[in-house]
Amino acid sequence: MQPLQDIRVLDLSRVLAGPYCTMVLGDLGAEVIKVEPPEGDETRGWGPPFAGGESAYYLCVNRNKRGMLVNLKMEEGKSILHELALQSDVLVENFRPGTLKKFGLDFEALHTLNPRLIYCSISGFGQTGPLRDMPGYDFMIQAMGGVMSITGEPDGEPMKVGVAVADLFAGQNAVIAILAALQARTFTGEGQFIDIALFDSELGWLANVASNFLISGKNPKRYGNAHANIVPYQSFQASDGWLVVAVGNDRQFESFCNVIGSPELALDERFTTNSARVQNRDVLIPLLKPIFLEKTVSGWLSLIGDQFPCGPINNFEQVFAMRQVREREMLVEMPHPTIGVLPLVGSPLKMKGTPVQYKSPPPLMGEHTADILKDVLGYSEEKVLELKGRGCVK
């Protein structure tokens, strides 16, 4: 059993935020039908690297889905989407606001046809506000939403986060909202419209940094790998590499000073409280840096690793070689028709009673078009062949 095994999701999204959302729903057991235009999801061409003709970018967020190609510019294509919407519980799309209205695939039109349909729109800035019509890619959202202003070295240029966090948080927020809407539907019997914006999602996870500004009125600074409110809480260079140390309270700081062989630092009134250490970070950190150069990364970890949070700065090869990754099943392998064995990052959702299942690899372009038309909509083989011949589906 899986928690969403009786839920059908019509996935009209592409790129990252929407496909990430629908992959999570598929991991939880939903039947996900991924509908692409005749040219396919644009991320199929975002590479290298490629494997078996598929881009790594596309592969990362499209498992546990069936795929079909439909030409929405043809009347029969729009009709197919209407029929699928009638047979679905959830629709996810990430077109610009208003785009699907001209195809009769907006929420109002589909709600009339299927009042139980939960309709989730993901866009750069949402369906309202003066920026609603602007395209929204993760990079510009990180810039406009403030995160780049706090990322990077203090004297360096503003930097984006190395992964598309605005996209991924928007996808995650979409999952949360869809699950809540499914629960609400059990009481009301009706679906609803969900409006998820990358911009809103990025603001939502600014968390304590945004709160620092709202309370103080002062623009937060860039601290590189350091922390605005906790010291020492940053990276340090050892004799053979880098590690991070996170000393979260005054008791830990006293222990930290004893372990590194400098107990006098814990008695210095400039450093006895976290507030004092924050105010005097420019004095404390230069005292700590030469100490960390005296040992290797492994030497420090063996000395302090079980007393307060610390860890090496791993590259990806080191990450995926970790026993922790294997035992937590965060690296999975799936059979794939053109790749052979496809390695993917596993789901972080660990549910003992209804575990995530990896049923199918990311679909090839139009791999399941005929099956979906016949199984879900009841089309005959002759009708499917006719639609393919006219370029309506592929």
C-alpha positions as CSV (number, residue, x, y, z in Angstrom):
1,M,0.0,0.0,0.0
2,Q,1.0,3.6,-0.7
3,P,-0.7,6.7,0.7
4,L,-1.6,8.2,-2.7
5,Q,-2.2,5.0,-4.7
6,D,-5.8,6.0,-5.6
7,I,-4.8,9.5,-6.7
8,R,-4.2,10.5,-10.4
9,V,-2.1,13.5,-11.1
10,L,-2.2,15.3,-14.5
11,D,1.3,16.8,-14.8
12,L,1.5,19.7,-17.4
13,S,4.7,21.1,-15.8
14,R,8.2,21.1,-17.0
15,V,11.8,22.1,-16.0
16,L,12.2,21.7,-12.2
17,A,9.7,23.0,-9.7
18,G,6.6,21.3,-11.1
19,P,8.3,18.0,-12.1
20,Y,9.9,17.9,-8.6
21,C,6.4,18.3,-7.0
22,T,4.9,15.6,-9.2
23,M,7.8,13.2,-8.7
24,V,7.3,13.4,-4.9
25,L,3.6,12.6,-5.4
26,G,4.5,9.7,-7.7
27,D,7.0,8.5,-5.0
28,L,4.1,8.4,-2.6
29,G,2.0,6.2,-4.9
30,A,0.1,8.6,-7.1
31,E,-0.4,7.8,-10.8
32,V,1.3,10.6,-12.5
33,I,0.7,11.3,-16.2
34,K,3.4,13.7,-17.6
35,V,2.1,15.6,-20.6
36,E,4.8,17.2,-22.8
37,P,4.5,19.3,-26.0
38,P,5.6,17.6,-29.2
39,E,9.2,18.9,-28.7
40,G,9.3,17.5,-25.2
41,D,10.2,19.0,-21.8
42,E,13.1,21.5,-22.5
43,T,15.2,20.0,-19.8
44,R,15.7,16.9,-22.0
45,G,18.3,19.1,-23.8
46,W,19.9,20.6,-20.8
47,G,23.3,19.0,-20.8
48,P,25.8,17.4,-20.8
49,P,25.9,15.1,-19.1
50,F,23.6,12.7,-21.0
51,A,23.0,9.0,-20.5
52,G,21.2,6.8,-23.1
53,G,20.0,10.0,-24.9
54,E,18.5,11.5,-21.7
55,S,19.9,14.5,-19.8
56,A,20.8,14.1,-16.2
57,Y,18.7,17.2,-15.5
58,Y,15.6,15.6,-16.8
59,L,16.2,12.3,-15.2
60,C,16.6,13.8,-11.7
61,V,12.9,14.7,-11.2
62,N,10.8,12.5,-13.5
63,R,10.7,9.0,-12.1
64,N,7.4,7.2,-11.2
65,K,5.5,8.9,-14.1
66,R,4.0,7.8,-17.4
67,G,4.7,10.1,-20.3
68,M,2.8,11.3,-23.4
69,L,3.2,14.0,-26.0
70,V,0.2,16.1,-26.9
71,N,-0.1,19.0,-29.3
72,L,-2.3,21.6,-27.5
73,K,-2.5,23.7,-30.6
74,M,-4.8,21.2,-32.2
75,E,-8.5,20.9,-31.1
76,E,-8.1,17.2,-30.5
77,G,-5.1,17.9,-28.3
78,K,-7.2,20.2,-26.1
79,S,-10.0,17.7,-26.0
80,I,-7.6,15.0,-24.8
81,L,-6.5,17.2,-22.0
82,H,-10.1,18.0,-21.0
83,E,-10.8,14.3,-20.9
84,L,-7.8,13.6,-18.8
85,A,-8.7,16.4,-16.4
86,L,-12.1,14.8,-15.9
87,Q,-10.4,11.6,-14.9
88,S,-7.8,13.2,-12.6
89,D,-7.7,14.3,-9.0
90,V,-4.9,16.8,-9.3
91,L,-3.5,19.0,-12.1
92,V,-0.1,20.7,-11.8
93,E,1.1,23.3,-14.3
94,N,3.8,26.0,-14.5
95,F,2.9,28.1,-17.5
96,R,2.8,31.8,-17.2
97,P,-0.4,33.1,-15.6
98,G,-3.2,33.1,-18.1
99,T,-1.5,31.0,-20.7
100,L,-3.8,27.9,-20.3
101,K,-7.0,30.0,-20.4
102,K,-6.8,30.3,-24.2
103,F,-6.8,26.5,-24.3
104,G,-9.8,26.2,-22.0
105,L,-7.5,24.6,-19.4
106,D,-7.7,27.2,-16.7
107,F,-9.0,26.4,-13.3
108,E,-12.5,28.0,-13.8
109,A,-13.1,26.0,-17.0
110,L,-11.9,22.7,-15.5
111,H,-13.6,23.2,-12.2
112,T,-16.9,23.4,-14.0
113,L,-16.1,20.1,-15.7
114,N,-14.6,18.4,-12.6
115,P,-15.5,20.2,-9.3
116,R,-13.3,17.7,-7.4
117,L,-10.1,18.6,-9.3
118,I,-7.3,20.2,-7.3
119,Y,-5.6,22.6,-9.6
120,C,-2.0,23.7,-8.7
121,S,-0.3,26.6,-10.6
122,I,3.4,27.2,-10.1
123,S,4.9,30.4,-11.5
124,G,7.6,32.9,-10.8
125,F,5.6,35.5,-9.0
126,G,2.1,34.0,-8.6
127,Q,-1.3,34.9,-10.1
128,T,-1.6,38.3,-8.5
129,G,0.6,41.4,-8.0
130,P,2.4,43.7,-10.4
131,L,5.0,41.1,-11.4
132,R,2.6,38.3,-12.2
133,D,3.3,38.3,-15.9
134,M,7.1,38.2,-15.5
135,P,8.9,35.0,-16.3
136,G,10.6,33.5,-13.2
137,Y,13.7,31.4,-13.3
138,D,15.4,30.4,-10.1
139,F,18.5,32.5,-10.6
140,M,16.6,35.8,-10.9
141,I,14.3,34.8,-8.0
142,Q,17.3,34.3,-5.8
143,A,18.5,37.7,-6.9
144,M,15.2,39.6,-6.5
145,G,14.2,37.8,-3.3
146,G,17.3,38.8,-1.3
147,V,19.1,35.5,-0.9
148,M,22.0,36.4,-3.2
149,S,22.6,39.5,-1.1
150,I,23.4,37.3,1.9
151,T,25.3,34.6,0.1
152,G,29.0,34.8,-0.6
153,E,32.1,36.2,1.0
154,P,31.8,39.5,2.9
155,D,34.1,41.3,0.4
156,G,33.1,39.3,-2.6
157,E,30.2,39.5,-5.1
158,P,26.7,38.3,-4.3
159,M,26.3,34.6,-5.1
160,K,23.5,32.3,-5.8
161,V,23.1,29.0,-3.9
162,G,24.6,26.2,-5.9
163,V,21.3,24.3,-6.4
164,A,18.0,25.8,-7.6
165,V,16.6,26.2,-4.1
166,A,13.7,28.5,-5.1
167,D,12.5,26.0,-7.6
168,L,12.8,23.1,-5.2
169,F,11.2,24.9,-2.3
170,A,8.3,25.9,-4.6
171,G,7.9,22.3,-5.6
172,Q,7.9,21.2,-2.0
173,N,5.4,23.9,-1.1
174,A,3.2,22.7,-3.9
175,V,3.3,19.1,-2.5
176,I,2.3,20.3,0.9
177,A,-0.6,22.4,-0.4
178,I,-1.8,19.5,-2.6
179,L,-1.8,17.1,0.3
180,A,-3.7,19.6,2.4
181,A,-6.2,20.2,-0.4
182,L,-6.7,16.4,-0.8
183,Q,-7.5,16.3,2.9
184,A,-9.8,19.3,2.7
185,R,-11.7,17.6,-0.2
186,T,-12.6,14.7,2.1
187,F,-14.7,17.2,4.0
188,T,-16.0,19.5,1.3
189,G,-16.2,17.2,-1.7
190,E,-14.6,19.9,-3.9
191,G,-11.2,20.7,-5.2
192,Q,-9.6,24.1,-5.1
193,F,-7.1,26.4,-6.8
194,I,-3.5,26.5,-5.4
195,D,-1.3,29.4,-6.3
196,I,2.4,28.7,-5.6
197,A,5.1,31.3,-6.5
198,L,8.8,30.8,-6.6
199,F,9.2,34.3,-5.2
200,D,7.0,33.6,-2.2
201,S,8.7,30.3,-1.6
202,E,12.1,32.0,-1.6
203,L,11.0,34.6,0.9
204,G,9.4,32.0,3.1
205,W,12.7,30.2,3.7
206,L,14.6,33.3,4.6
207,A,13.5,32.5,8.1
208,N,15.7,33.9,10.8
209,V,17.7,36.2,8.4
210,A,14.4,37.9,7.3
211,S,13.4,38.1,11.0
212,N,16.7,39.7,11.8
213,F,16.0,42.5,9.3
214,L,12.3,42.9,10.3
215,I,13.2,43.3,13.9
216,S,16.4,45.4,13.6
217,G,15.6,47.3,10.3
218,K,19.2,46.6,9.3
219,N,20.1,44.9,6.0
220,P,21.8,41.6,6.7
221,K,25.4,41.2,5.6
222,R,27.2,38.4,3.8
223,Y,29.2,36.2,6.2
224,G,30.5,33.6,3.8
225,N,30.4,30.3,5.7
226,A,30.0,32.1,9.1
227,H,26.7,32.7,10.9
228,A,25.1,36.1,11.6
229,N,23.9,35.2,15.1
230,I,26.2,32.4,16.3
231,V,30.1,32.3,16.8
232,P,32.1,30.1,16.2
233,Y,29.8,28.6,13.5
234,Q,31.8,28.4,10.3
235,S,34.4,26.6,8.2
236,F,38.0,26.3,9.2
237,Q,41.0,25.1,7.2
238,A,42.9,22.1,8.6
239,S,46.3,21.0,7.5
240,D,44.9,18.9,4.6
241,G,41.4,20.3,3.9
242,W,38.4,22.0,5.3
243,L,35.8,21.2,8.1
244,V,32.9,23.0,9.6
245,V,32.4,23.6,13.3
246,A,29.1,24.7,14.8
247,V,29.3,25.7,18.5
248,G,25.7,26.5,19.4
249,N,25.8,27.6,23.1
250,D,28.1,28.8,25.9
251,R,28.5,25.3,27.4
252,Q,29.6,23.9,24.1
253,F,32.0,26.8,23.7
254,E,33.7,26.0,27.0
255,S,34.0,22.3,26.0
256,F,35.3,23.4,22.5
257,C,38.0,25.6,24.0
258,N,39.2,22.7,26.3
259,V,39.3,20.2,23.4
260,I,41.3,22.5,21.1
261,G,43.8,23.2,23.9
262,S,42.9,26.8,24.6
263,P,40.8,26.8,27.8
264,E,41.7,30.4,28.5
265,L,39.5,31.6,25.6
266,A,36.4,30.4,27.5
267,L,37.4,32.6,30.4
268,D,37.9,35.7,28.3
269,E,35.0,38.1,29.0
270,R,35.0,39.0,25.3
271,F,34.0,35.4,24.5
272,T,32.1,34.1,27.6
273,T,28.6,34.5,26.0
274,N,27.5,34.0,22.4
275,S,26.4,37.6,22.2
276,A,29.9,38.7,23.2
277,R,31.4,36.3,20.7
278,V,29.2,37.7,17.9
279,Q,30.3,41.2,18.8
280,N,34.0,40.2,18.9
281,R,34.1,37.7,16.1
282,D,36.9,39.7,14.4
283,V,39.0,39.0,17.4
284,L,38.1,35.4,18.2
285,I,38.2,33.9,14.7
286,P,41.8,35.0,13.9
287,L,42.8,33.3,17.2
288,L,41.2,30.0,16.2
289,K,42.3,29.7,12.6
290,P,46.0,28.9,13.3
291,I,44.9,26.3,15.8
292,F,43.0,24.4,13.2
293,L,46.0,24.3,10.9
294,E,47.8,22.1,13.4
295,K,45.9,18.9,12.6
296,T,44.3,17.1,9.7
297,V,40.6,17.1,9.1
298,S,40.3,13.5,10.3
299,G,42.5,14.4,13.3
300,W,40.1,17.1,14.4
301,L,37.0,15.0,13.7
302,S,38.3,12.1,15.8
303,L,39.1,14.6,18.6
304,I,35.9,16.7,18.7
305,G,33.4,14.9,16.5
306,D,31.2,13.4,19.3
307,Q,31.2,16.5,21.5
308,F,29.5,19.2,19.3
309,P,28.5,19.4,15.6
310,C,31.4,19.3,13.1
311,G,32.0,17.6,9.8
312,P,34.2,17.6,6.7
313,I,33.3,19.6,3.6
314,N,32.8,16.7,1.2
315,N,32.7,16.7,-2.6
316,F,30.0,14.7,-4.3
317,E,32.2,11.6,-4.8
318,Q,32.8,11.5,-1.0
319,V,29.1,12.1,-0.3
320,F,27.9,9.2,-2.4
321,A,30.6,6.9,-1.0
322,M,29.3,7.4,2.5
323,R,27.9,4.4,4.3
324,Q,25.2,6.7,5.7
325,V,24.0,7.3,2.2
326,R,23.7,3.6,1.4
327,E,22.1,2.6,4.7
328,R,19.5,5.4,4.4
329,E,18.8,4.3,0.8
330,M,19.6,7.8,-0.5
331,L,21.2,6.3,-3.6
332,V,18.8,4.1,-5.6
333,E,19.2,2.3,-8.9
334,M,16.4,1.8,-11.4
335,P,16.4,-0.3,-14.7
336,H,16.1,2.0,-17.7
337,P,15.4,1.1,-21.3
338,T,18.3,3.0,-22.9
339,I,20.6,3.6,-19.9
340,G,20.6,0.1,-18.4
341,V,21.0,0.9,-14.7
342,L,20.1,4.5,-13.7
343,P,21.4,5.8,-10.4
344,L,19.2,8.4,-8.7
345,V,19.0,10.2,-5.4
346,G,16.5,8.4,-3.2
347,S,13.5,10.0,-1.6
348,P,14.1,11.5,1.9
349,L,10.6,10.5,2.9
350,K,11.1,7.4,5.1
351,M,7.7,6.0,6.0
352,K,7.6,2.5,7.7
353,G,4.0,1.8,7.2
354,T,3.6,3.1,3.6
355,P,7.1,3.3,2.2
356,V,8.1,5.1,-1.0
357,Q,8.4,2.8,-4.0
358,Y,10.5,3.2,-7.1
359,K,8.2,1.7,-9.7
360,S,9.3,3.2,-13.0
361,P,12.2,5.3,-14.4
362,P,11.7,8.7,-16.1
363,P,9.7,8.1,-19.3
364,L,11.1,8.4,-22.7
365,M,9.5,11.0,-25.0
366,G,5.9,9.8,-25.7
367,E,6.7,6.4,-24.2
368,H,3.2,5.8,-22.8
369,T,1.0,8.0,-25.1
370,A,-0.9,5.1,-26.6
371,D,-1.3,3.2,-23.3
372,I,-2.7,6.3,-21.6
373,L,-5.1,7.0,-24.4
374,K,-6.4,3.5,-24.4
375,D,-6.2,2.6,-20.7
376,V,-7.4,5.9,-19.2
377,L,-9.6,7.4,-21.9
378,G,-10.7,4.2,-23.6
379,Y,-9.6,5.1,-27.1
380,S,-9.4,2.4,-29.7
381,E,-6.2,1.4,-31.4
382,E,-7.5,2.8,-34.7
383,K,-8.2,6.2,-33.1
384,V,-4.8,6.3,-31.5
385,L,-3.1,5.6,-34.8
386,E,-5.2,8.3,-36.5
387,L,-4.3,10.9,-33.9
388,K,-0.6,10.0,-34.2
389,G,-0.8,10.2,-38.0
390,R,-2.2,13.7,-37.8
391,G,0.5,14.9,-35.4
392,C,-2.0,15.5,-32.5
393,V,-0.1,13.1,-30.3
394,K,3.2,11.3,-30.4
